[in-house]
């Protein structure tokens, strides 16, 4: 069993991205690290640090229940896109670790899904 992020357009042929729950946690840990903080220190992830203490457009993705909670709006998707694309650009040349390449590939798939949400003006659903 795992988690899938997909556009709320009702079209089963739309792009999606999926992980195991462990894989999604590892992906979010990697993104948090890219943003300069440790996810395990954050409220809701075992720590006490409030989310208001970090400044990142990725907060809606990072501080979201795995497969429950609200969908992300097209505006939230649009706000995250530039940062995710920057992370890809900064990290794509380091192919030394297969795990890193997996994170970059996951980020590319997520970017594709977010762009679709924007193009169709639909929410990103966690399911």
C-alpha positions as CSV (number, residue, x, y, z in Angstrom):
1,X,0.0,0.0,0.0
2,X,1.2,3.5,-0.7
3,X,0.4,7.1,-1.5
4,X,-0.5,8.7,-4.8
5,X,-0.6,12.4,-5.6
6,X,-2.8,13.2,-8.6
7,X,-4.8,16.0,-10.2
8,X,-8.5,16.3,-9.1
9,X,-9.7,16.4,-12.7
10,X,-11.4,13.0,-12.8
11,X,-9.2,11.9,-15.7
12,X,-7.5,8.5,-15.0
13,X,-5.0,9.2,-17.8
14,X,-3.7,12.4,-16.0
15,X,-0.1,12.2,-14.6
16,X,0.4,11.1,-11.1
17,X,3.3,10.3,-8.7
18,X,3.3,7.6,-6.1
19,X,5.4,6.3,-3.2
20,X,5.3,3.8,-0.4
21,X,4.6,5.7,2.8
22,X,8.3,5.2,3.8
23,X,9.4,6.5,0.4
24,X,7.2,9.6,0.7
25,X,8.6,10.3,4.1
26,X,12.2,9.9,2.7
27,X,11.2,12.3,-0.1
28,X,9.9,14.9,2.3
29,X,13.0,14.5,4.5
30,X,15.2,15.2,1.4
31,X,13.1,18.3,0.4
32,X,13.2,19.6,4.0
33,X,17.0,19.2,4.0
34,X,17.2,21.1,0.7
35,X,15.2,23.9,2.4
36,X,17.7,24.0,5.3
37,X,15.9,22.2,8.1
38,X,15.3,18.6,9.5
39,X,11.8,17.3,9.1
40,X,12.1,15.2,12.3
41,X,12.5,18.4,14.3
42,X,9.2,19.7,13.1
43,X,5.9,19.6,14.9
44,X,3.9,16.6,13.6
45,X,7.1,14.7,12.7
46,X,8.4,14.0,16.2
47,X,9.8,17.4,17.0
48,X,8.6,20.5,18.7
49,X,9.7,23.1,16.1
50,X,6.7,25.1,14.8
51,X,6.1,25.3,11.1
52,X,5.9,29.1,11.4
53,X,9.7,29.0,12.1
54,X,10.6,27.9,8.6
55,X,10.0,29.9,5.4
56,X,9.5,27.7,2.3
57,X,6.9,27.6,-0.4
58,X,7.0,23.8,0.1
59,X,5.3,23.9,3.5
60,X,1.9,22.7,2.1
61,X,3.6,19.5,0.8
62,X,5.9,19.0,3.7
63,X,3.4,19.7,6.5
64,X,0.6,17.5,5.1
65,X,-0.9,14.3,6.4
66,X,0.2,11.4,4.2
67,X,-3.1,10.6,2.7
68,X,-5.6,12.6,4.6
69,X,-6.4,16.2,4.9
70,X,-7.1,18.9,2.4
71,X,-6.2,18.8,-1.2
72,X,-3.7,21.4,-2.3
73,X,-5.1,24.3,-4.3
74,X,-3.9,25.3,-7.8
75,X,-2.4,28.4,-6.2
76,X,-0.4,26.3,-3.7
77,X,0.7,24.0,-6.6
78,X,1.9,27.1,-8.5
79,X,3.7,28.5,-5.6
80,X,5.7,25.3,-5.1
81,X,6.7,24.8,-8.7
82,X,9.6,27.3,-9.0
83,X,11.3,26.0,-5.8
84,X,10.9,22.4,-6.9
85,X,12.4,23.2,-10.3
86,X,15.3,25.0,-8.7
87,X,16.0,21.9,-6.5
88,X,16.1,19.8,-9.6
89,X,18.5,22.2,-11.4
90,X,20.8,22.3,-8.3
91,X,20.9,18.6,-7.8
92,X,20.6,16.9,-11.2
93,X,24.3,17.0,-12.0
94,X,25.2,14.8,-9.0
95,X,24.5,11.3,-10.1
96,X,26.8,9.7,-7.6
97,X,24.1,8.2,-5.5
98,X,21.1,6.1,-6.8
99,X,19.0,7.4,-3.9
100,X,19.6,11.0,-5.0
101,X,18.7,10.2,-8.6
102,X,15.5,8.7,-7.3
103,X,14.6,11.9,-5.4
104,X,15.3,14.0,-8.5
105,X,13.2,11.7,-10.6
106,X,10.4,11.9,-8.0
107,X,10.6,15.7,-8.0
108,X,10.4,15.8,-11.8
109,X,7.3,13.6,-11.7
110,X,5.7,15.8,-9.0
111,X,6.5,18.9,-11.1
112,X,4.7,17.3,-14.1
113,X,1.6,16.7,-11.9
114,X,1.7,20.2,-10.4
115,X,1.9,21.7,-13.9
116,X,-1.1,19.6,-14.9
117,X,-3.1,20.9,-11.9
118,X,-2.3,24.4,-12.9
119,X,-3.2,23.9,-16.6
120,X,-6.5,22.3,-15.6
121,X,-7.1,24.6,-12.6
122,X,-7.7,21.6,-10.3
123,X,-6.5,20.6,-6.9
124,X,-3.7,18.1,-6.1
125,X,-5.2,15.2,-4.3
126,X,-3.4,12.9,-1.7
127,X,-4.8,9.4,-2.0
